[in-house]
């Protein structure tokens, strides 16, 4: 090792000194107090913090990479992919009807929207959009609006829990249970239903379902004002939400944000009004907006959308007429004969006895339809629905076979998360949790 020069030489020649053995650096002592003071006064100290993917306030397995200066967030990025399921790729290896079993599991809080968007696209390719029975379409709308209620209840409940408002969380999940009971009554399952299928529905409403839905509407109308009493006029709640997660209309348009985020910026964009599907143009409801551009405005919009959804569900019940719930074309309609047996929901035994004992042609057709599926003409189609989080679009491509060539979803949670940095940078670390809660992302839909 090359010996260090004398202090006099060091002061005369600061910095590295080249020798035959390489660069030599001279290090001199100093007063520790001066060094500590200089470090404390430095303003270029940055810390990188990983929030998640296990943090309870990141809505599952979302990783937030935050660069902070003290308590201020200077840079924010999302790390996704921890819940990747390969659903879009798996769809290419199942027939068109089996596809609903996959898509219902994407955004697992909005299964009926996933199923409807997918089925509308498949029906568009089949050219049977106008042949879907009215009863099936009305029931699709009813289930989607019930689903909007249950999704918003989770958003409000978890958002309140993350702020410390645990009573809101208890109330939200209490009311969501009532809706999950209706799902179980109608479809047999609380989640992952695969109930909406190409051509219509898996089965009709069970006896007593209409009365139970009406009873739920009455009870929910009584419960909704409780959220206003707890939160809307609560100065502590408002103080924690107002001005947090700010994103104005220009920011929404730049990042592609839709749903309550966009409507909280003042734009009444709702696909049910702007590009109606499933007959939404015939229903009477309002599109709520706010001009706050913050987390509090998004909370108020979700609350008002729940009231509007109750209006739509009530109209659905009023216009339900007896009739089929599956398209008449038997080459597409599968399965349409289901029954509740001792081991759960399955094919009707009477139907099985009929096709196995009386008609060889019906048995062959049933076998081919179940094992192979129906063929969809070559082409591509895009359909979009207004999910609780925003625009949920699906692009379906067929090569003329019994399985999709490609299915790609435009999930609103994925797109809305792009706005996270714009909402959080410059704010406090604690406000990141409020901003993410106001986006209401579900990682099952983000990662797919």
N, C-alpha and C positions, 0 to 999 in steps of 0.2 A: 504494500500500500504506500502510496506516495505521501510523504510527510506534509502536513499543512504549513503554509508560510506563516511568518510572524504577523501579529495584528497590524503592524504598520504596513506590511506588504499587502495584507488583505484589504485594508482601507484604500490603498493606492490602486489595487487591481481587483475590484469586486466582480463576482460572477464566476463562471467556469474558466478553468485554465487548461489549455490543451497540452498534453505531454505525450511521450512516446507510448505510454500505456493507455491513453485515452483521456477523456475530459475529467478534470479534478474539480470538485466543488468545495468551496471553503464555507464552513458553517461557523458562525461566531455566536457567542452567548448574548443574552439580553435580559432586561428586567421583565419577569413574569407578569407583573401587574400591568405593564404596558401592553403585553401581548393579549392578556385576557380582556382588557378594556377595548382594544382594537377589534377583537373578535366579537364582543358584545355589540359594538357600534356598527359592525358590518351589516349591510342590508341585502347581501346577495346569498344569504343562507336559504337553501330550499330543501324541503323534506318530501320524499315520495312515500305516500301512504296507500296501501292496498285495503280498500273497504270491500269485504267479501272475498271469495264467493259464498262464504258461509254466514255472513252477517244477516241477522233477521230483517234488517231494513232494506236489503237489496232485492226483495221480492224473489227469493229463491237463489239460483246460482248465477247471479249477475256480479261481475267483478268490476269495481270502479277503481281506476288508477288516478289518484289525486296528487298533484304537486301543490304543496301548501307552504305559505309564508306566515308562520305563526298560526292563526286561526283562519286565515284567508286562503281560499282556493285560487291558485294562479293558473292551473291547468287541470282539466278533467277529461278522462277518456274512459270508454266502456270496453271491457273485455268479455266477450261472449263465447259461446260454443261449449259450455260445460254441461249442457243438457241436450246435446245433439243426438237425435234419434234416427236420422236417415229416413224420415217418413216419405219425403218426396221421391227418393230413390226406390224405396220399398213399393211404392204405388205401381212402378213399372213391372212388378213381378206378381201382381194380383189382378183379378178381373175387375171390371168397372164397378160392379156392385160391392165387392169386397173393399174397394177404395174408401168407402165411408167409414169402415172400421178403423182405418188409419187416420184420416183427416180429423175425426172427432177428437183425437188425442193431442192435437197440436196445441192450440190455446185451450187448455183443458177447462178454463172458466167460461168459454163461449163455444161449447161443442155444436150447438144447433146452427150457429152462423157458419162454422166451418163446413158442416154437412150441406147446408143450403147452397152456399156459394159453389161448392164442388158439383152438386147435383144439377144446379141451373146451367153450369157450363157443359156437362155431359148431355143434358136434355137439348141444349142449343145445337150441339153437334149431331144429335140424333134427329133433330127437326121435329121434336114432339112437344115443344114449349106450350103450344096452344091446346094440346091434348091432355094436359095434367088436370085431373078432376078438381073442381072448385073446392070441394071439401078438403082435399089434401093441401091446396094452396092456403086456405084460411087457417088450417091447423099449423102449417109451417110458420105463418105470421104470428099466430098466438104463442107458439113455442119460442120463437125468436124474441118476442117482447118479454116473455117471462124470463128468458135468458138474459136480456138486457138488465132487468131488475136484479137478478141474482149476481151478475158481474159487478154492477155498480155498488151493490151492498158490500161485496168483498173489498172493493176499492175504498169505500168510505170506512169500513170496519178496520182494515189493516192500516190505512192512512191515519186514522185516529189512534190506533194502538201505538204506532211509531212516534206519535207526538206525546204519548202519555195519557191520552184520553181513552182509558180502557172501557168506560161505560159505552162509548160509541161502538167499540169493537164487539162488546157483548150484545148490544142491540142489533148490530148488522148481521152477525152470524145467527142470532135468534130468528130474524126474519128470513134469512136465506134458507134455513132449515125447512120453512114452510114451503118454499118453492121446490126444494129438492124432494120433498114428499110428493109433490105433484108430478115431478119427473118420474119418480119411481112408480107411481100409479099408472102413468100413461105409457112409459117405455119399458118398465121393468128394472131400470137402473138409475142411480143418482148421477152418475157421470159416464162419459164414453158410451153414448147411446147407440150410434149407428142406426137411428130410427128414421131419419130422412134419407131416402134412397132414390136413385135415378128412376123416374117414373111416378114417384109419389111417396108413400110412407110404408113402413114395415107392417103396420096394422092400424085399425081404427081405434077410437077412444074406447076405453072399457066402461062398463055401466057405472053411472054416478060421477064420472069425471067432470062433467059440465057443472054440476052442483058444487063440487069441491072447489073448482076454480072460481066460481062466483063467491063462495064463502071466503076464499083467500083474498079476493079483491076488496071485499068489505072490511076484512081485518087489516089489510095493508093500508087502506085509506085511513084507518084509525091510527096506525102506528107511525106513518110518515111524519106527521107534525112533531113527533118526539125528537126527530133529528134537528128540526129547526130550533126547538127549545134548548136542546143540548149544545148545539154548535153554531147555528147561523147567527144568532144574536149574542153569542158568548164572547165578551171582549178578550179573554185569554186566548181562545181558539182563533179569533180573527187576528189578533196581534201576532200569532205564530204563523199565520198563513198569508196575510196580505203583503203584497210586494215580493213574495218569495217565488223563485222559479219563474222569473219574468221572461216572457217571450211574446213580442208583439206580432202583429199581422205579417209584417215583412219577414220576420224571423221564421214564422210558421211556413210561409210560402217558400222561403229559401231552403228549409230543411225537409219539406214535404210532410210536415205534421198535420194530422187530421183528427177528427173526433172532438171531444171536449176541449182539447188544447186549442184547436183552431176556432171553435165557437166561443171560447173564453176571450179570444182576441177580437171578437165582434163580427166575424163572418158567418152567416147562417147557412153554412154548407153542410147538407145532409143528403146522402144518396137516395134516401127514401122520398125526398122531394125533387132533387135535381135530376136523378136518373131512376125513376121508380121501377120496382120489380115486385113480383108477387102481388100485384094489385094495390100497392101502398098508396097510389094516387086516389084511391076510393075511400081512404080512411081519413077521419077528421082528427088531426093532432097538430101541435105547434112545435117549432124548432127553437128551443131556448138559446139565447146568446148573452154574453156579458162583455164589458169593455175593460175589465181589470187586468187581463193578460197575465194573471198570477194563479197560484195554487188555490186561493180562496174562491176565485171565479170558477175554476174547474170543479170544485166541490159543489158550488151552488148549481151549476149546470147539470151535474149528475143527479142531484136531488130532484130538479125539475123534470129531467128526462124520465125518471122513475114514475112521476105522476102522469106524464104523457103516455108511458107504456101501459099503465093501468087503463087509461082511456081506450087504447087500441085493443087490449085484451078483451075488454068488455064488448067492443064492437064486433070482435071475432066471434064471441059466444052468441051474439044476437043474429049473426048472419050464417051460422052453421046450419046447413040443410042436409038431410039424409042423402047418402050417395056413396060411391066407391072412393077409395083413397089411393088407388093405384091405376096407372094407365091401362086401357083396355087391351092393348097389344100383349098377348100372352108370351111373345118371344122376348119381351123385356121385363114383364111383371114377375119379379121373384125377390124374396118369397112373399107371398100375399096371403097365405093361409096358415096362420099361427094360432096357437092355443096355449092356455096356461095349464100345464100338467103338474103332477106331484113333484117332478124334478126341475120345475122352472118353465120358462117360456121356450117353446119350440114349435116344430111343424105340427099342424093339426092331425091327430090320429085318424079322424074321419077322412081327411083329404088323402092321407097316405093309403088308407084301405081302399079308397075309390080308385086311385091311379094304379095301385098294385093289383087290384082284384078285378077291375072292369075294363081298363083301357091300356093296352100295351103301348099305343102311340103316346098317350099322356105320360106314361112312366118313362119312355125314352126321352120325351121332350123335357121332362122335369130333370132327368139325369144330366142331359147335355147342358141345360141352363145353369144348374148348380155347379157342375164340375168345370165346364168350359166358359160359360158366360155368353153374353150377346156381343155381336160385332157392332162397332161404331164407325160410321163412314169416315174416310180420311179427311183431315182438316184441322183447324185450330180455332179456339174460341176463348174469349176473355169475358168474365162476368165479375161484378163487384157488388158487395152488400155493405150496408152501414152497420158495422159491428160496434159494440160498446166502446171500443178503443179508437175507432176510426174506419177508414176504408180498407176492407178486406177483399182483395182481388185474387182471382185464380185464373191462370192461363193453362188451358188443357190442349194437348196435341195428340191426335190419333193418326195411326198409320193404317187404319182399316181393320185392326185386329180386335181381339177380345180383351186386350189389356192396354192401358194408356202407354203412349210412346214417351210422353213427358208431362208432368204436372208441376207447376211452380206457383207458389202462393206469394202474394204481396201482403205480408202480415203487418198490421198497423203498429204493433209493439216494436217490431224491428225498425221501422221507419221513424217512429216517434222518438226512439232512443237516440237518434242522431242529434236531437235538440238538447240532449243532456248537458253538453259542454256549454252551449250558449246560455242555458238557464243557471248554471252553477258557477262558472268562472267569475271571480270578483266578489263572490259571496262568502259566507261562513261555512265551515265544515258541517256544522249542525244543520244548515239549510239544504245541504245536498240530499239528506234523507227526505225532507219535505218535497223537494223538487221531483225526486224519483217517484215518490208516492203519488204525486199529482199526475205523472205520466201514466201510471198504472200499467207497467209492462208485465207480461207473463212470458217467462222464458221458454215455455213449451212452444209458443208460437214464434219466438225470436229465432230459436236454434233449429227447429224442425228436423 
